[in-house]
Amino acid sequence: MSDIVLETRGAVAIITLNRPAVMNAWTTAMRNEIITALQAYDTDPAIKAVIMTGAGDRAFSAGQDLSEAHDFDGDRAVEWVYEWERYYAVLRTLSKPLVMALNGTAAGSAFQVALLGDIRVGHPGVRMGQPEINSGIPSTTGPWIMNSMLGMSRTIELTLTGRLMDAEECKHIGLIHYLVPADQVMPKALEIAQQLADKPPIAMRLDKQRFAEMSEAGFKSAIEAGTRLQKEAYDSGEPARMMEEFFKKRAKTA
C-alpha cells in the first residue's frame, strides 16, 4: 500500500496521506513521495489547485514517525533538518494554491505543514499544536512559522507546553479558516480549491511568490538554527530516552 494516494477532480489534485494505522505519521520516504507529487502538480498546466488531507478520521498527520527518528545521532539529525528544508521549500514555493483539508489531529511537523498551506478547513474534532518538547525534540521551524502567524507570546506558550489546541481555539486565532462538520471537510475544501483554481493564474503565482519572499529570511534562519540545536539534542540522547518512554506507554495502552 502506498504511503500517499493521488487523485484529480477536474483542475484540482488531491494528495491523501495514507498511513492511518500510525495516524499518517511520515517518514523520509513518505515525504519524498509528497515532494515528487507536489513538483509534478506544480508543472502540470491542467492542475490549478492542490488539496492535502489524511486518510481515516483520527489525524491529518501526527508528524514525524518517531520509530524512524528514535535512532538518530547528531549527524543524522542535521541531515534530517536539511530534508525538512527541502520539503518546506517545495511547499513554500508552490505556485498553485494549496488547501489543507484537516480531517483530524495535525501535530508537530504536520501542524507546521498545515500552516504552510494557504487555506485550512477543519471540523470540531481537529486538534493542532507543537508537542515536540514531550519527545525531547527542540522546536526550530515550528516557532518560526508560529511567530509569523501568532506572535511571540503564544509561540512561546505553545512550544514550551506542547499542548494541542482544539478546533475552536484554532478558528478563533485564525489558524483554521473554515470550521464545518466532519463529513463536510472535503466538500468544503474542494469548493474552495475550485474557487482558487478559477483565479487568474499569473496573479496567483505572483501573490504566492511574494508571500514566500516575505518570510524567506526567517525560514533560512530557522533551518540554520535547526542544524545546531537538533545536533546538540540528539547527541545528548534525550530524544531517544523520551521516545522510549512514549513507546512503553503506548505498548501498555495497546
Secondary structure, 3 states (H helix, E strand, C coil): CCCEEEEEECCEEEEEECCHHHCCCECHHHHHHHHHHHHHHHHCCCCCEEEEEECCCCEEECCECHHHHCCCCHHHHHHHHHHHHHHHHHHHHCCCCEEEECCCEEECHHHHHHHHCCEEEECCCCEEECCHHHHCCCCCHHHHHHHHHHCHHHHHHHHHHCCEEEHHHHHHCCCCCEECCHHHHHHHHHHHHHHHHCCCHHHHHHHHHHHHHHCHHHHHHHHHHHHHHHHHHHHHCHHHHHHHHHHHHHHHHC
